[in-house]
Amino acid sequence: MIPAIVKLIKTGTTRSMQKYVKQLLAIFLLLLISACGNRPEELEGKTVFRYNESAGITSLDPAFARNQANIWAVNQLFNGLVQLDSNLLVQPCIAKSWEVSEDGMIYTFTLRNDVYFHDNVCFAEGKGRKVTSEDVVYSLQRLTDPTITSPGAWALSSVSENAGKPDISAPNDSIVVIKMKYPFPPFPGLLGMQYCSVVPREAVEYYGENFRNSPVGTGPFYFKMWKEGVKLVLLRNDNYFEYNGADRLPYLDAVAVSFIIDKQTAFLEFVKGNLDFISGLDASYKDELLTASGMLNPKYNEKIKMHSQPYLNTEYLGFIYDSLNPLINTSALKDVNVRKAINMGFDRKKMIRYLRNNIGEPGTKGMIPAGMPGYNHYKNYGYDYNPSEARRLLAKAGFPDGKGMGPVVLSTNASYLDICQFIQSELSKIGIELKIDVSPPATLKENIAQSRIPFFRGSWIADYPDAENYLSLFYSGNFTPQGPNYTLYNNPAFDRLFLEASSITHDSLRFEAYTRLDSIIMQDAPVVVLFYDRVLRFTRSGISGLGSNPMNLLVLKHVKKG
């Protein structure tokens, strides 16, 4: 039945019909969850943290932790050599310490001796074994295995190669040595990405392709069940190695994730107390939950807590930049003047004020977001609202007042439909006819990754706390699907400077190079920066210890529910 409903959503002839069918699907899923039992037997009498993932989860294998939905789940199940704290500082995890050679070319990690994989049938007698340095070598080299085709392979692009594999070795059971192609100061933070989680070879070989839905890690929770599109359940790992003072983490007994597609329905479940947490802002409930100035609606003060801080997330529109791509080679979008006109053709400040209740900062400064080291409030190479200049650029491109351009199709998902409609209305005033194609989030992500659409709504949440992460979206060596260059942007001058900047060890000099790179991107305009987001978290009043961080990573091992 679910596939039939999803097909209706994709093929519905009108937006109202699609919305109606989506609501039916949401109701059906809620009934199905109830039929399966909102409290499965293993959750009876336990402290359970519940949240909803409307975008769905596609894999629990950390090698495919490409999007936030996957990352949040993977983060509960796995650990890496290092982890980032709430201030984005690199802290020990499976590695208790590490050293870097004076020339920055060799990293030596020393592992803890008390980290064990979750109990699982893939191990002898079903008992999880101790993690060794060989597990780290296997896990990191697996990322670049061409048979895996992990979208995280680029994470090791700065690591030297040996016999066709990343030069990562294990001199003994507790030491890992990583050799670099060149000095790369952000590297330790990059190892904190979920892509770089440690996995056991036995589980990968035992489950094969099904490792995606039979994960085995070392994290604070272990996998119990996953009925895709319905519910995911994780249980407390009683053998977890981290402590908070004298208390062994985690505090929760379980985590339950639902997959209600309709965000308004999920919000109502949160208000009723059936969910403990929601994140972000959606048009369906923003005016109910927030005041016009972006504060929590006073009527919820006793039931709900709100936390907000700068978010290392840049929301943008992306163009396929490759003029030889059949999607773009006959389109007006291949002209930089048209792309610049779109950048100048709408008022970002007005958009933030009316559509996001002043949550976020207008994206007029480039790709590097507010809150990221290297962000400069005084940059002058972004785009402000300037309709007269936008008209001049259209005329320069041979499309005076948009005549002769034809319609431009922008692909998005339902969560950003209001923003895209605002841009559509604004651009019509300078003669650009914008049509909006709405797809389910998973479909949109896949089409972007496969370069199937010429103009799309995207976002980039930092994988690690260095502006190089944002600039890597435009390095030609990171073309999708192997890397994050979804626009297929290719500029040799940018590439040369990008590689030079990556190896600069002096922070202020590296940040200067980042600023030059950001300005090159804005000049070529492969993207339209919309806004720099803010982390926005809402929890029920009985939840404590969740905290927040500029990357909006969900960390549940410290959470208490009273």
N, C-alpha and C positions, 0 to 999 in steps of 0.2 A: 504493500500500500504506500509506504513512504516514497519509493521511486516514482510511482504514478503521480503523487502530489508534487514532487520536485519537478517532474516533467511539465506539469501544468504551470508551475511558477515560471519555468523558462520559456514556455510557449504561449502564455496568456496574451491575448491580443490587446488588452488595455491594462494600464497601470492599476486601475481600481480592481480589475479582476485579479491581477497578480497579488495585490495587497490582501484581497479577500482570501485567496488560496493560502497565502502565507499564514494568515490568522488561523485557518483551518488546520494547517500543519502544526502550528504551535499548540493548539488545543489537543490535537491527536497525540502529540509527543507527551504532553502533560498527563493525558489519560494512560498512555503506555507506561510512563514512569511509575504512575500509581499502581498499574497492574503488576509491574515488576516488583513493586514494593518500594516506597520511599525510604523505608528503613529495612534493608536486607538483614538477614539474620546476623551476619557478621558485624553489623553496626548497632545492634540493639544494646542500649545501655552505655554506648561509647560517646565520647566528645568528638563530634564531627564538624568540620569546617566545610561549608557548602558555598560554591560559587558557580556561576553559569558561564559557558563559553559559546556565545552565539555564532562565532565564525567557524566552530568545529575544529577538531584536532585531526590531522592527517597521518601523524606518525609519532610514536613514543621512542623512536630510535634517535639518539642525540645527533647522529650524522645528518639528520634531516630537520634539525631545529631551526628552520628558516624563518618562521613567523612567530609572533608573540604567543599565540595559542599553544603551539608546540613547545615553545621555550618555557612557558610557565609550568606545564606538566612535567617536562624533562627535568626541570630544576628541582623538583621534589624527589625524583627517582635516582639522580646521578650526582656525582661530584667530579671535579677536575683537580689538577695539580694545585690550582690556586682559586680564590674566590674574591669578589669585590664586596667591600662593606658599603654602608649606606652613604658614605662620602666618596665612593668610587675609588678607594685606595685598595691596592692589591694586598690580600692577606693570605696566609697559609691555608691549605685545605688538606688534600691527600699528601702534598709535600709540606713538611714541617719547616723547611728552610731552603734557600737557594743562593747561589753565588754567580756573579757575572764576571767574565774575564775583563781585564783592563781595556782591551780593544773592543769590547761589546760583542765578540764573535762566538763566545761559548757560554752556555747556561748549564749549570750543574745543580740538579735538584736532589735533595735528600728526603726520602719518603718516611711517613709515620709507619710504625709497625703494628698498629692496632685497627687497621681499616679492613673490613671484610665485605665481600659481596653478599647480597641477599641470598637466603636459602632458596634453592631451586633444584628441580629434578635434573638439570644439566650437569650438576656436580655430583661427585661420588657421595652416596648416601643422602643426597639432597641437601647437604649442609654447605653454606657459602664458605669459600676459602679466603685466605688472606690475599690482599692485593700486593703484587710485586711490581718491580720496575718493568718487567717484560709486558705486563698488562698495559702500562702507559705507552710503551713503544708500539705495541700492537694497535692500540686505540687511535693514536695520532697518525700512524702510517695508514690505517684503514681509511682515514678521511680522503686521502689522495688516490686510493685504489680506483682505477678507471671502471672496474666492474660495479662499484658502489654508486658512482656518479653523485657523490654528495655535493650539495650546494655550498658546503662549508670548506671545500678543498682549498679555496683561496686563502683561508686562515693561516696556512703554512707556507705561503708563497715566499716568505723571507727566509725560510729554512733551507740550508744547503741540501744537496742531494748526494746519495751514495748508492750506487747500483740501481738507479732509477727510483729510489724511495727517499723520503725525507731522512736526513742524516741525524737520526735519533737512536741512541744506543743505551744499553743497560750493562755497565761494567760488573754490577752485582745486583742482588735482589732489592736493594734499597736506594740505588743511585741511578738517575737518568741524566744523560748528557745530550744536549741539543746544540748543534753547530749551525751557525747562520751564514747566509750568503753575504750579508752586509750588516753593520750595526743597525738595530731597529729598536729604539727606546720603548715604543708602545707594546713590545712583544709580551711581557708578563701579563699585562691586562688583557691581551688578546687570548691568552691561554685560559682566562676566566670565562670565555664564551662557552655556551652549552655544547657547541659543536665538539669541543675538546674534552668532553666528559670521558671518564675511564669506563670501558666495558670489558666483560670477560669473553675471551675467544670461545670458550666452551658454549656459552649461550648463543653467540652469533652463529656458530656452526650447527648447534643442536636445532635451533628454530629456523635458520635460514631466512627467507623473506618474511617469515612471521615474527622475527625479532621486533618488528615495528609495533606489534600488538602483544608481545610477550617479553617486555623489557626486564633486564636484570642489571641492577646497578649497586651503588653503595650509599644511596641517599637516605635522608631521614624517614622516607616512606617507601614501602615496597608495593609492587603492583598486585592488585587483587582481581579486578575484572574491568572489562571495557566493552560495553555494547555500543557500537559506533552510532552516533546520532542520538543516543539515549542517556547513557550514564557511564562515568568512569569512577572507579573506587580505588583508593590507595589506603593502605593500613600502616600503622606506626611500626618503624623498624626498631625493635627493642635492643638491637646490637649496634645502634648508631654510635659513631666514635666521638662526636662533639658534645661538649658540656657547656652549660651556662652557670658558672660557679660550680656548686656541688650537684646541680641538677643535670641529668642526662637529657639531651634533646632527642626528639621533639616533645612538646607538651600535649599536642593533640593525639587522639587515638586514630583518627582517620580523616581523609579528605574525600569529598564527593563532588564531582563535577557534572552538571547537567548541560544539555545542549539545546536550549530553547532558542529558536532562531529569531523570533520576534522580540526586540529589546524592550518594548513596552510591557509585554507579558512578563518578561524576566524582572523588570522593575517592580511590577505589582507583586511578584513572588518575594522580592526583597522587602518591600514595605510590609507584607504580611508576616515576615519573619522566617520564610522558608529558604531564604538565601542569606548568608552572613556578610556578603561583600559584593559590590559592583564597582567597576572602574570606568572612567571616561565619561564622555558627555554624548547624549543622543537627543536628537530633535524631539523624539516622542515623549520625553519626560523632563527635559532641561528646565522648562518654565515652571514645572511643578516642584522640582527639587531645589532650584536656585532662584535667587532674586535677580533683577535686571543688572545689578552690579556684580554678580558672581558669588554672592554669599549664600550659605545654606538657608533655605526657607525656615523661618523661626518656628513654624508648626512642627518641624521634625527635630527640634533641638534635643528633646528628651529621648528620642529613639535612635537617632543616627548621628554618627560622628563623620566630619568631613576633613580631609587633609589635601592640601594643594602645594605644589612646588614646581620650579622650572623642570621641564621634561626634555631630555635629549632626544627629541623627536621633531623632525622637519616634515611637515605636510606639503605636498607639491603636486603639480601636474607634470607629466613627462611626455616628451615627444620622441618617437623613433628618429634618431639623428642620422642614420645611415641613408644617404641619398640614393644608394643603389638598391635598397630594400624595396621590393615591389609594392609594399604598403604605402610608401612615401614618395617614390620617384616621380609621380605625376601630381603630387599634392602641393598646395600652396604652403604647407607647413615646412617644406624643405628650405624656404626662404627665411633667413635669419630676421629680416625686417618684419615678417608676419609674426614670428615667434615673439619678437620684442613688442610688437603692437598688442598682442594678447597679454603680455606681462604688464603693460601700462593701461590696459583697457578696463580695469575694475578697481574699486576702492576697497583695499584690504581692511582698513580701519573700520569702515562701515560694516563690512562682513563680520568682523570679530565682535563688534558691539551688538549687532542685532541677531546674529545667528548662533553666537557662542557665549552670550551674556558676559562678554569681556574676559572670557577664559582663553588665554593665549596672547601671543604678541604678533602683530602683522609681519609677514615675511618679506621685508624690504631690504634685508642686509646680506643676502647670499644664502648658500646651503648650510653653512655652519650655524647651529642654533644657539640661542641664548642659553647660558648655563654651561656651555662647553668651553674648557680652557682653549684660548685662541680666538674666541668670539670677540669681536670689536664693535662696540656700540656706535662707533663713529665711521664705520665703513660707508662709502658713498657710491658703490658700484652695483647696488641692487636696483629695484624698480619701484617707483612711487606711482600713484594714480596720476595719469597725464593724458586725458583723452585727445587733446589737440595734437600732441606728439604722436600718439598712436595712429591717428588719421593720416598724418604726414608720412609715417613709415609704411602704411598700407598703400598709399599713392606711390611711394618710391618703389614698392614691390610690384607695381603694375595693377593694383586693385583699389582704385580710388573709391572711398566709401564702401569697400568690400565688394564692389562690382566685379564679376568674373571669377570670384574665389570659389563659389560653390559652398555647400554646407561642410562644416568641420564636425566630426563625430568625436565626442569625449566619452570614454568608457569609465564607469565607476560602479560602486555598490550602493545599496539603499541607504547606508549610514551617512553617506556624503551627498545624497541627492539634493538636499536643500542648498548646500554650498555651490554645487554645480549649477543648479537652477539660478542662483543669484548671479553667478558669472555669466551664464547664458543671457540673462536679462541685461546685464551691464554691457556685454560685448555687442548686443544688438544695436545699442545706441551709436556705435562707431561703424556699423555695417557688417559685422561678422555674424553669420548665421551658425549658431552652435546647436548641434543635436546631441542628446544624451542617451547613451546606451547603458542600461542598468543590468548588472550580472550578479549572481551570488558571489560572496567573497572568495570562496575557494576557486571558482571558475575564473574570476578576474585575476587572481594571483597566478594561476597557471598560464593564462593567456599572456600576462606580462612577462613571466619567466621564459616563455617560448617565443617572444617577439611577434605576437600575432595581431597586436592592435597598435595603431600609429599614435594615439593620443590617449593617455590614461591618468587616472588619479592614483597617486601612490603616497607612501610615507616611509621614512627611514628612521628607525629607532636605533640608537647607538648600540653596537655589539661590544664595544670597549671604549674607555674614556679618553679618546684622543681624536682630534678633528680629522686625522688621516682617514678614519673610518668613513666619514662623509665624502671625502675627496676620492676614496677608492671606488665610489659609484661611477666615476668618470674615467678611470684608467682603462685603456683598451685591453690590457691583459686580463681584465675581470669581466669580459663579455658574458652575459647570461647565456645558457643556464648554469655554466660552471661557476660564475661569479655574480656580483651584484650590479654590474653595469647594464641595467635594464633598458637604457636609452640607446645603447650601442654607440655612445659618444666616442669619437676618435680624433684626437688632436695631438700630433707628435710633440709639439712644444709643451703641452700640458704633461704628457707622459714623461718627458725628460726631467722636468722640474719635480714631478711627483716622486720619481725614483730618487732624485737628489735629496728632496726634503725628508723622505722617510728615514734616511740614515744620519740626519743632523742630530747630534746628541744634546746640543745646547737648546733649552726650551724656547727662549725668546727668539732665537734665530729660526728655529723650526716653525714657530707661530707666524713669523714674518713671511716665510715661504708659503705657509698655508693660506695666508691672506692673498698673496699673488695668485695662487692656484684658484681660489674662490672667485677672484675677479675675472680670470680667464673663462671660467664656466659661465658667469653671468653675461659676459660679452657675447659668447656663442649661443646662449639661451637655449640649451637642450631641455630646460625645465622652467616651470613657473612656480616660484616659491609662494605658498599660500600663507602659512603661519608657523610659528614655533610654539609647540603645544605646552601645556602644563599637565603634570601628573594630577589627576583628580580621583581620589579614592573615598568611597563611602562604606562605612562598616556599621553593623548593629552595635548598640551601646555596650553589649557584653563582651565585645572583642577587644583584646589588648595584645601588644607586642608585634602587630603587623608592620608598623612603620612604613617608610617609603624611601625611594631613592630616585635619582634623576633619570635612570634608565627604565623605571617602572617594572623592575624585575619582581616577580611575586616570590617572596621568601616566607615559607610557612613554618619553619622549624622553631621559631621563637614565639609563635602565636599561642595565646591562651583564650579559652572561651568560658566565661563565667555566667 
